[in-house]
Amino acid sequence: MAAAGQKKKMKKSVLNYRPAQLSIQKNNWEVTYYTINPSTNVLVRKRIKLNHIESKVTRRQYAFELIRSINQKLAEGWNPFIEDEAPRSFELFIEATQNYIVVKTKELRESSIKTYISTIKIFSEWLSKKFDIQKLYIYSIDNTVAQDFMHYLYVKRNLSERKYNGFRSDLTTLWNWFVENGYSKSNVFSKIKKKREREKDREVIDDHLLDYIFDYLKNNDIYFYAISCLCYYGLMRPTEILQLKKDYIDMQNNVLILPANITKSGKKRIVTMSQKLKDAFLNMNIDSIPKNYYIFSNMFLPGTTKLTSKAISRKWERLRDKINIPKNCKFYSLKDTGIVKMLKVGIPPNVVRDQAGHQDLHTTNIYIKMISNGANQDIIDKM
């Protein structure tokens, strides 16, 4: 069986290329080899002339070293036609993705880099089950490989449409960079269509429960109370809250100035502080915190260590169990509830959009549907 398998492998190699050899005709020295032209699927001869090397001894030594190098590359799958279209396509996938992360680390915020690293790690683990990833070249990953991986995510890992689209977006961005930098001639993920996403199940906290939560925190945990106020009144995300520093807070002008490197959009954002949010900061004795400290660090006290968003979700889960909050009430429900409340009291959608850091009004308008479930009195009265 092993011998038969070896013969089959050798036969495939012969079909894909013919090894390099030295040809000397009428004192014309050249190294010749044949390789497949992918566009025609026909073996084509390639020639490298050596007459420019004057010494015949040196010429012969160079020829043998060149033959050895070419044949090793051909055996590993190298194809000069592919290399002509994408000069770096014969580079290893592992090395190319490492280069990508190095470049993007200088351009993107930390949370975005972590997302790309996670996506590449999951893709690499899947590739490792199909190929010898230590010898996997960029050109070997084609449209079929891309489609198989996305099918694996959706069917085998049972990802939601939103997470599926997130992977697709990350890998499309990666391959765009490969194309721009000569690693690939085309984007193998560009033809994969996005999945239609189901509307998010947003849980709005009713006024009675919200008062109960805030009253408990205000009397028992002033630091997590301030964090909850930032989510509800400031419409800030957990990752933004935990990167907040004293320098970003302008109590005199009632604003938080979020630098571009901590926001989801990557753009500077101004968050207006309501009086209750300001009071939450004052209860913490905000003026005594050093400027370079994170407002919420270990144990959610001011400090120099930056926490991850999981710290907030774990704390919320413990709080939920302790004071008997319904399980469908998540920490992020505070932000959803804050958006709905602002729209209900008549704050213009564009103002809510800016406070929440939404990219456009489409996202904000989703919440408008949540406050218009009943009959419209204007239509009843005027029509």
Secondary structure, 3 states (H helix, E strand, C coil): CHHHHHHHHHHHHHHHEEEEEEEEECCEEEEEEEEEECCCCEEEEEEEECCCCCCHHHHHHHHHHHHHHHHHHHHCCCCHHHHHHCCCCCCEHHHHHHHHHHHHHCCCCHHHHHHHHHHHHHHHHHHHHHCCHHHCEHHHCCHHHHHHHHHHHHHHCCCCHHHHHHHHHHHHHHHHHHHHCCCCCCCCCCCCCCCCCCCCCCCCCCHHHHHHHHHHHHHHCHHHHHHHHHHHCCCCCHHHHCCCEHHHEECCCCEEEECHHHCCCCCCEEEECCHHHHHHHHHCCHHHCCCCCECCCHHHCCECCCCCHHHHHHHHHHHHHHCCCCCCCCCCHHHHHHHHHHHHCCCCHHHHHHHHCCCCHHHHHHHHHHHCCCCCHHHHHHC
